[in-house]
Amino acid sequence: MKVADTIRSKLTQAFSPQELEIIDESHLHAGHAGARDGGESHFRVTVVSDAFAGKSRMERQRAVYGVLADELKGPIHALSITARTPEEG
């Protein structure tokens, strides 16, 4: 399974997002530390979910990192997260 598919599956299961965008930015990091042949090492994700209501930005990011802990130990070298509620736009 592709790393992006795993990210999608895990975040969908954990947060039931109204919006989920996953962008593989690995090509921007080719030749840098942590870059892998074939990409799938650097991602930008946007998760819009009611699950983030009442949580700080740090709590939201920690929640996403927690769900993707196994991937962050392996194939994911860098992860940029935007996590917000539907009301936040």
C-alpha positions as CSV (number, residue, x, y, z in Angstrom):
1,M,0.0,0.0,0.0
2,K,1.3,3.5,-0.8
3,V,2.2,5.7,2.1
4,A,-0.4,8.3,1.1
5,D,-3.1,5.6,1.1
6,T,-2.1,4.5,4.6
7,I,-2.2,8.2,5.8
8,R,-5.7,8.6,4.2
9,S,-7.0,5.4,5.8
10,K,-5.6,6.1,9.3
11,L,-6.7,9.8,9.4
12,T,-10.2,8.9,8.1
13,Q,-10.6,6.2,10.7
14,A,-9.4,8.4,13.5
15,F,-11.0,11.7,12.7
16,S,-13.9,11.1,10.3
17,P,-12.8,14.3,8.5
18,Q,-15.1,16.4,6.4
19,E,-12.1,17.3,4.3
20,L,-8.8,15.5,3.9
21,E,-6.0,16.6,1.6
22,I,-2.7,14.7,1.3
23,I,0.1,16.2,-0.8
24,D,3.3,14.3,-1.4
25,E,6.0,17.0,-1.5
26,S,8.9,14.5,-1.7
27,H,10.0,15.8,-5.1
28,L,10.8,19.1,-3.4
29,H,13.3,17.4,-1.1
30,A,15.1,15.1,-3.6
31,G,18.8,14.8,-2.6
32,H,18.1,16.0,1.0
33,A,18.3,14.0,4.2
34,G,15.4,11.7,4.6
35,A,14.4,11.7,0.9
36,R,13.8,8.3,-0.5
37,D,14.0,7.1,-4.1
38,G,10.4,7.0,-5.3
39,G,9.3,9.7,-3.0
40,E,6.6,9.2,-0.3
41,S,8.8,10.7,2.4
42,H,7.6,14.3,2.8
43,F,3.9,15.1,3.1
44,R,1.6,18.0,3.7
45,V,-1.8,17.2,5.1
46,T,-4.9,19.2,5.8
47,V,-7.5,17.6,8.0
48,V,-10.9,19.3,8.7
49,S,-12.8,17.5,11.4
50,D,-15.2,18.2,14.3
51,A,-12.8,16.0,16.4
52,F,-10.6,19.1,16.7
53,A,-13.2,21.3,18.4
54,G,-11.9,22.7,21.7
55,K,-8.3,21.6,21.1
56,S,-5.3,23.8,20.7
57,R,-3.2,23.8,17.6
58,M,-0.6,21.7,19.4
59,E,-3.1,19.2,20.7
60,R,-4.4,18.8,17.1
61,Q,-1.0,18.2,15.8
62,R,-0.1,15.7,18.5
63,A,-3.3,13.8,17.7
64,V,-2.3,13.5,14.1
65,Y,1.3,12.6,14.9
66,G,-0.1,9.9,17.3
67,V,-2.3,8.3,14.6
68,L,0.7,8.2,12.2
69,A,3.4,7.2,14.8
70,D,4.4,4.0,12.9
71,E,4.7,5.8,9.6
72,L,6.8,8.6,11.2
73,K,9.2,5.9,12.5
74,G,9.6,4.6,9.0
75,P,8.7,6.0,5.6
76,I,7.6,9.5,6.5
77,H,10.6,11.8,7.1
78,A,8.6,15.1,7.3
79,L,4.9,15.9,7.9
80,S,3.4,19.3,7.7
81,I,-0.1,19.5,9.3
82,T,-3.0,21.8,9.1
83,A,-5.8,20.7,11.4
84,R,-8.9,22.7,11.9
85,T,-12.7,22.4,12.5
86,P,-15.2,23.0,9.7
87,E,-16.2,26.3,11.4
88,E,-12.7,27.5,11.0
89,G,-13.0,27.3,7.3
